[in-house]
Amino acid sequence: MSTQDSPEPTELKRVMGPKLLLLFIVGDILGTGIYALTGQVAQEVGGAAWAPFLVAFAVALLTAFSYLELVTKYPRAAGAALYVHKAFGIHFLTFIVAFTVMCSGLTSAATASRAFSANMFAVFGMGDDATLVTMGALGFMVLVMIVNFRGASESVKANVVLTLIELSGLLLVILLGFYAMSKGQADFSRVVAFETPENKSVFLAVTSATALAFFAMVGFEDSVNMAEEVHAPHKIFPKVMLTGLGITAVIYVLVSICAVALIPVGELAASSTPLVLVVERAAPGLPMDKIMPVISMFAVANSALINMMMASRLLYGMSRQNVLPKFLSYVHRRNQTPWAAIVFTTILALALILLVSSTNSKAISALGGTTALLLLGVFAFVNIAVLVLRRDRVEHTHFKANTVLSVVGAAACVFLVTPLTGRDVIQYQVAGWLLALGVVMWGLTVLFQRNQPHRLDPERLNER
């Protein structure tokens, strides 16, 4: 392998240095997961809610090493679908991976919409009424569709601003939490207490909580789509991605410790706005009952918009390559946005919200857990792909993951996908319905467009 320092040239302008990339990664990871699911994680393991976040961090870290080798080896804005395609060359498998990533965007946006709605009604003092939260989530998703349809573009500067807002909310929880602890308001005995529901073993409780907490760690993989816009990615990416993961892990552990030390687990789990509850309890004399929900709304709103934009563009790209029905590639003449894909993904997201809300009392954890389930499946393939692609040599220097770490990462991801973790059945049902829909759409497209090529090129999915 050559020691050439610069990777292959790119048409995109390289504008991101280590600071902007770090903010992008931290901002992408922070958001809906920790704001909405802290209580549900605590319900699984009791006061030791920090433990599942640490385990989820460890699994994410193992997978991050594989991503680092692949993104520095193939610095293209294509991600997991590209790596799987290069490793196995099976077009249907490439399609399934791309469609799974798209589905994870839908379930993540649906989770964010529920969290946004719950915080919005908290601002207006309207409580946790399930029907109101569902209606608010549906309305918010329609609003996201309108913004998406009008052609909203997310710049790096906007991401920086929203990251700072998200971060300020979590730092507020930590600072006020430690202030309340210093005043003797905390019960530290809860922080080390494992309390498992339904007589689960500690191992099963931790794994089921980790399967849910992993939703809070996803997002780091999105940064590979910025590879063509980063200066010297083979040098910058490893240090910055690992630093970003480390920062978020520390924040999550501190937030979860503050939460369970100040709020009894049962009360925390029953709230759809757990961090708002923590701040109110830590500083009852301050007007935090309005400030924290607004911060939480900002934290999850951007997540919903970015995920719906990603999902609609992926669907549009697959349609243009004739692996999904042609109507999904229709573009609005004036706005130049893929309106058909936007409408289709919005309908799916609305259906997810209604379906999960009607069949599961813990809709946010069900949708968030489904997102983690889908991405863990993708991550398992990425960890395997990095080993297969060792036979493919490139001319520039790149990061190399430890083989043992990639093997352990693949095994951990596969395990967290299985029912052995104690996942809620609804997560498998939702993931199965979405993937079955994709397979049916793919099959119908191949059947009715036999005379057209059906080869998915991951590097061209985002082309106009």
C-alpha angles and dihedrals in degrees: 000000000000121000092225106148104211125065124227116301121268135207091222121086113252102230105145123093127182096281096052092042090051091052090047093052095044091045092050093051097043117074138060099018100061094032095052109024106045092099094048091051090050090051090060098049106015120227094348089080089137092068098069090048089054092048091047088051091052092052091046090049092053091051091044090062089057092047090050093056092048098043092049091044095046106023095189130129096245109088129187097357090057093049094048091045093052092045101046108012092212107139096201090052090049089052093049091051092048092046091048090054088050091051091050087057090054095049091044091051090047089052090049092049091055091049092047091051094048091051092045092056089045088058090055092043093242097135132222102309105162095213093050091048091051093049091047091050091052091049092048091051090053089051090052089051091053092049090046091048092052089058105255111190121204111216127194090249092056089049090053092053094048091045090055090050091050091046093048091057093053093044088051090055091049097045096045090042093055090044090055090046090054088055091055097253095125131090104211093183088076092058093070098034117112109206112176123193124232093011093293117168116251090249094053092044092052094046094048090047090047090052086058098038090054087075087069091056100050119101100071089093091062090068091073087073087067093056094107091053098049124095111243095345093188088063102034105038101065097052095039098046093048091046091050092051091048093051093050092046091054091048092049094049092049092046093050092048091051091047098052094038092057103032128047110245095242092053092045093050093048093057123087088201101046098163092050087055091051093052093046091051093045095050109021093164095057125080092246094131088083103030100053096049090051091051089048090051091055091047095056101031094067090047090056094048095047092047094048091048090050093047095049093046092049091050090047092050093050090049091052089054091053098245093111130038114295096235090070089069095061112127126202109247097221103034095033091219126135093253097173093053090045092052092044094050091045091053089051091049092049090049090050092052093049096042097047093041091054096047103035131045091206098056096158094054091044093053094040091048090051090053090053091046093054094046094045087058090052092046091053089058091046092053090051093043092057090059094046091049093056085093090061110083124200129196099236128070117260143172116276122208121218108260093225091053092052091049092048090045091054092047092048092050092048091049093050089053093056127087088246087088092065094245118176110263091231089070092060091044094052093044091047094050092050095048092044088054089052093050091048092049090047092049094049091048092052090046097050098035100046095142094058128077115261102195118132114218108193092198091063100044093103097044120119 
